[in-house]
Amino acid sequence: MRTHPTLSLLPALVVLLPTLASAQQFEEQDGYVVMEMESVPIPSGHEWETRTDIADASGTHYAFTGNGICNGPAGSPLRYTFRVHTGGTYRLHLRAAKTLHCVMGAPHGADNRCDEHDRTCSSLSIPDGNSCPGSNQCIRTDISNDAFVHVEDASGAYVPFAAQPSRTEGQPIKLYGGADRRWAWTGDRSLDIAGGKHDADWELPAGDYTLVVQGRSQMFRIDRILFYDRARGSRSDGEGLGETLFSAPPVEEDAGVAVDEDAGVASGDDAGIPETDAGVLGMEDASRPGADAGAGRIDGGGRAELMGGCAISPSRTPLPLAFLLLALVPLMRRRVR
């Protein structure tokens, strides 16, 4: 009894499935990219929480629990990957909610309001309407209202926004907005960096990108993420759209690949699978860039190259392919005498 060589594809699946899981999750559709904040799980140790305590969220939402109510260092990054099919100038908006706080200080405006001139970052309470419980207290409206964002390309390189000062490139960018404990989309000129306000516009040629969202001020909440191509869309038209989930391209009927039910192997015009002692990927070598591993290898760019030069790239392989590979596992378990 010997194991059929296709059984050796199982180690390849172990190596490739984490790569496939990092592929793009969303795609631009007719000029829009729409993403739910909770579509990316919160990694262990990150200071985001899943919440349901503000009505009218499209599902649940995330609240940042780190730093202070005024600000703090960027941390707890969440990564949202997407593919742009048609390049253009894409504007970013978040459906967000901020939190007002009663702080020590004298009001500077109507409705018992004060602002950053008080420089008070200790919350005494959450206001009841326009009232604070103690004397010499006012309501700050400009805290618990922001996060850090930036965009990366498929290689992981930082993509500056359209009007970004060159001296700030590589830095996380403050994006602010939202309404008090209710949802509102961030407006225009919502980026704040180096003392200037800017539109959240990125020039994005066709390709794969990642939006990185990091916490800045405690109790800021995010429900949804929207990019739209300014030449083809608008925020108002994008607000009601569903998520633009990545869809795999259709499988061509004449791809020349078939399944041999008796042998349990995939066959076709160029589907010859060599039988080797090392299997398809040698597990002890496949983890290092440039390693030869039987009939496959992983190069320095993170591409897993299999039989006949077929390559799978983390930025170009749709997640549905992972399910296709898993579907082949029962065939791989067949044995021949």
ChimeraX attribute file (.defattr): number of C-alpha atoms within 10 A of each C-alpha:
attribute: neighborCount
match mode: 1-to-1
recipient: residues
	/A:1	6
	/A:2	7
	/A:3	13
	/A:4	17
	/A:5	21
	/A:6	23
	/A:7	20
	/A:8	20
	/A:9	18
	/A:10	19
	/A:11	15
	/A:12	21
	/A:13	17
	/A:14	12
	/A:15	17
	/A:16	19
	/A:17	17
	/A:18	12
	/A:19	20
	/A:20	22
	/A:21	16
	/A:22	17
	/A:23	21
	/A:24	24
	/A:25	20
	/A:26	23
	/A:27	24
	/A:28	21
	/A:29	17
	/A:30	14
	/A:31	22
	/A:32	25
	/A:33	25
	/A:34	24
	/A:35	25
	/A:36	23
	/A:37	24
	/A:38	19
	/A:39	13
	/A:40	13
	/A:41	11
	/A:42	17
	/A:43	11
	/A:44	8
	/A:45	7
	/A:46	16
	/A:47	19
	/A:48	26
	/A:49	15
	/A:50	15
	/A:51	16
	/A:52	14
	/A:53	11
	/A:54	14
	/A:55	11
	/A:56	11
	/A:57	18
	/A:58	14
	/A:59	13
	/A:60	19
	/A:61	23
	/A:62	22
	/A:63	22
	/A:64	23
	/A:65	18
	/A:66	21
	/A:67	17
	/A:68	17
	/A:69	24
	/A:70	20
	/A:71	19
	/A:72	14
	/A:73	14
	/A:74	20
	/A:75	18
	/A:76	20
	/A:77	18
	/A:78	21
	/A:79	21
	/A:80	21
	/A:81	24
	/A:82	26
	/A:83	25
	/A:84	22
	/A:85	16
	/A:86	14
	/A:87	14
	/A:88	19
	/A:89	20
	/A:90	26
	/A:91	22
	/A:92	24
	/A:93	27
	/A:94	27
	/A:95	25
	/A:96	29
	/A:97	26
	/A:98	27
	/A:99	22
	/A:100	24
	/A:101	26
	/A:102	28
	/A:103	25
	/A:104	22
	/A:105	19
	/A:106	16
	/A:107	17
	/A:108	14
	/A:109	11
	/A:110	8
	/A:111	12
	/A:112	18
	/A:113	20
	/A:114	24
	/A:115	19
	/A:116	12
	/A:117	9
	/A:118	15
	/A:119	13
	/A:120	17
	/A:121	17
	/A:122	13
	/A:123	17
	/A:124	16
	/A:125	15
	/A:126	15
	/A:127	18
	/A:128	11
	/A:129	10
	/A:130	12
	/A:131	15
	/A:132	20
	/A:133	13
	/A:134	12
	/A:135	9
	/A:136	12
	/A:137	21
	/A:138	28
	/A:139	29
	/A:140	27
	/A:141	18
	/A:142	18
	/A:143	25
	/A:144	27
	/A:145	27
	/A:146	33
	/A:147	28
	/A:148	22
	/A:149	23
	/A:150	23
	/A:151	23
	/A:152	18
	/A:153	19
	/A:154	18
	/A:155	11
	/A:156	10
	/A:157	12
	/A:158	17
	/A:159	19
	/A:160	21
	/A:161	22
	/A:162	16
	/A:163	12
	/A:164	20
	/A:165	12
	/A:166	8
	/A:167	8
	/A:168	12
	/A:169	14
	/A:170	14
	/A:171	14
	/A:172	22
	/A:173	26
	/A:174	23
	/A:175	27
	/A:176	27
	/A:177	26
	/A:178	23
	/A:179	17
	/A:180	17
	/A:181	17
	/A:182	17
	/A:183	22
	/A:184	18
	/A:185	22
	/A:186	22
	/A:187	18
	/A:188	15
	/A:189	14
	/A:190	20
	/A:191	25
	/A:192	17
	/A:193	16
	/A:194	11
	/A:195	6
	/A:196	11
	/A:197	14
	/A:198	17
	/A:199	19
	/A:200	26
	/A:201	24
	/A:202	21
	/A:203	16
	/A:204	22
	/A:205	15
	/A:206	13
	/A:207	16
	/A:208	21
	/A:209	27
	/A:210	24
	/A:211	19
	/A:212	17
	/A:213	23
	/A:214	25
	/A:215	29
	/A:216	31
	/A:217	27
	/A:218	25
	/A:219	27
	/A:220	28
	/A:221	33
	/A:222	27
	/A:223	25
	/A:224	25
	/A:225	20
	/A:226	22
	/A:227	24
	/A:228	25
	/A:229	25
	/A:230	15
	/A:231	10
	/A:232	12
	/A:233	16
	/A:234	15
	/A:235	19
	/A:236	9
	/A:237	10
	/A:238	17
	/A:239	16
	/A:240	9
	/A:241	13
	/A:242	12
	/A:243	18
	/A:244	19
	/A:245	17
	/A:246	19
	/A:247	13
	/A:248	11
	/A:249	8
	/A:250	6
	/A:251	7
	/A:252	7
	/A:253	7
	/A:254	7
	/A:255	9
	/A:256	11
	/A:257	13
	/A:258	13
	/A:259	13
	/A:260	12
	/A:261	10
	/A:262	10
	/A:263	15
	/A:264	20
	/A:265	21
	/A:266	17
	/A:267	15
	/A:268	13
	/A:269	9
	/A:270	10
	/A:271	14
	/A:272	12
	/A:273	17
	/A:274	14
	/A:275	14
	/A:276	11
	/A:277	10
	/A:278	14
	/A:279	22
	/A:280	27
	/A:281	29
	/A:282	21
	/A:283	16
	/A:284	9
	/A:285	15
	/A:286	22
	/A:287	16
	/A:288	14
	/A:289	15
	/A:290	16
	/A:291	17
	/A:292	16
	/A:293	20
	/A:294	20
	/A:295	19
	/A:296	23
	/A:297	27
	/A:298	25
	/A:299	16
	/A:300	11
	/A:301	11
	/A:302	17
	/A:303	19
	/A:304	24
	/A:305	20
	/A:306	20
	/A:307	17
	/A:308	13
	/A:309	11
	/A:310	9
	/A:311	16
	/A:312	19
	/A:313	18
	/A:314	22
	/A:315	22
	/A:316	16
	/A:317	18
	/A:318	21
	/A:319	20
	/A:320	14
	/A:321	15
	/A:322	17
	/A:323	11
	/A:324	10
	/A:325	15
	/A:326	13
	/A:327	11
	/A:328	17
	/A:329	16
	/A:330	10
	/A:331	19
	/A:332	20
	/A:333	17
	/A:334	17
	/A:335	16
	/A:336	12
	/A:337	6
